[in-house]
Amino acid sequence: MLDGHAVYAGSKAALTAFARNWALELRERRIRVNVLSPGPVDTPIIGKLGISNEHRPAFLNQMANLIPAGRLGAAEELAHAALFLASADSAFINGIELIADGGMSLS
């Protein structure tokens, strides 16, 4: 958990709850609803957290140490997960939250 991110975390939880309910409500129309919940990814949003370019390497290293995979995710990895959920390969998956965080949520 990050200090000052209660609204962000609450919004993510609300989206997951909506998705589960929509999956039930939309079943007659055969519409599947799933949520992709990413962990830390090395994107420009890190700068918006107030991390300067000077402190960025130390921050990335600190975050990587919190993730069992030992690194931050890549945007391409999240794209692959989203494509899986949108594909016929996931035709029997509905109402789930796919957590793609390198194992960070385990702790």
C-alpha positions in Angstrom: 0.0 0.0 0.0 1.2 3.5 -0.8 0.4 6.4 1.5 -2.1 8.9 -0.1 -3.5 6.3 -2.5 -6.8 5.4 -0.7 -9.0 6.7 -3.4 -7.0 5.0 -6.1 -7.1 1.7 -4.3 -10.8 2.1 -3.5 -11.5 2.8 -7.2 -9.7 -0.4 -8.3 -11.7 -2.4 -5.8 -14.9 -0.9 -7.0 -14.1 -1.7 -10.6 -13.5 -5.4 -9.6 -16.9 -5.5 -7.8 -18.6 -3.9 -10.8 -17.0 -6.5 -13.2 -18.2 -9.4 -11.1 -21.7 -8.0 -11.0 -21.7 -7.1 -14.7 -20.5 -10.6 -15.6 -23.7 -11.9 -14.0 -26.0 -9.2 -15.4 -24.7 -9.6 -18.9 -24.7 -13.4 -19.1 -27.9 -13.5 -21.1 -26.1 -11.5 -23.8 -23.0 -13.7 -23.6 -20.8 -10.8 -22.6 -17.9 -11.7 -20.5 -16.4 -9.1 -18.1 -13.0 -9.5 -16.5 -10.5 -7.2 -14.8 -6.8 -7.0 -15.4 -5.0 -5.7 -12.3 -1.4 -4.8 -13.0 1.4 -4.5 -10.5 4.2 -2.0 -10.8 5.2 -1.4 -14.4 8.1 0.8 -15.6 6.1 3.5 -17.4 6.1 7.3 -17.3 3.6 7.3 -14.5 6.5 6.8 -12.1 7.5 10.4 -12.7 4.0 11.4 -11.7 4.5 9.8 -8.3 7.1 12.5 -7.7 10.1 10.3 -8.3 12.8 12.4 -9.9 15.1 11.1 -12.7 17.9 11.1 -10.2 16.1 8.9 -7.7 14.4 6.7 -10.4 17.0 3.9 -10.4 16.9 3.5 -6.6 13.1 3.6 -6.6 12.9 0.9 -9.4 15.4 -1.2 -7.5 13.4 -0.8 -4.2 10.2 -1.8 -6.0 11.8 -4.8 -7.7 12.9 -6.1 -4.3 9.2 -6.1 -3.2 8.2 -8.3 -6.2 8.9 -12.1 -6.1 9.7 -12.0 -9.8 12.5 -9.6 -8.9 11.6 -6.9 -11.4 8.8 -4.5 -12.5 6.5 -5.6 -15.3 6.7 -4.5 -18.9 3.8 -2.9 -20.7 4.0 -5.6 -23.3 3.4 -8.3 -20.7 0.2 -6.6 -19.6 -0.8 -6.3 -23.3 -0.4 -10.1 -23.6 -2.6 -10.7 -20.6 -5.3 -8.3 -21.9 -5.2 -10.0 -25.3 -5.6 -13.3 -23.6 -8.7 -12.1 -21.8 -10.1 -10.7 -25.1 -9.3 -13.9 -27.0 -11.2 -17.1 -27.6 -8.6 -18.8 -25.4 -10.3 -17.4 -22.4 -13.9 -18.2 -23.6 -14.7 -20.0 -20.3 -13.3 -17.2 -18.1 -15.8 -14.7 -16.7 -16.0 -12.4 -13.8 -12.4 -12.8 -12.6 -9.6 -10.4 -11.6 -6.4 -11.4 -13.3 -3.6 -10.1 -11.2 -0.4 -9.5 -13.2 2.0 -8.3 -10.6 4.9 -10.7 -10.6 3.7 -12.1 -7.3 3.7 -8.8 -5.4 0.2 -9.3 -4.0 1.4 -12.5 -2.3 3.0 -10.5 0.6 
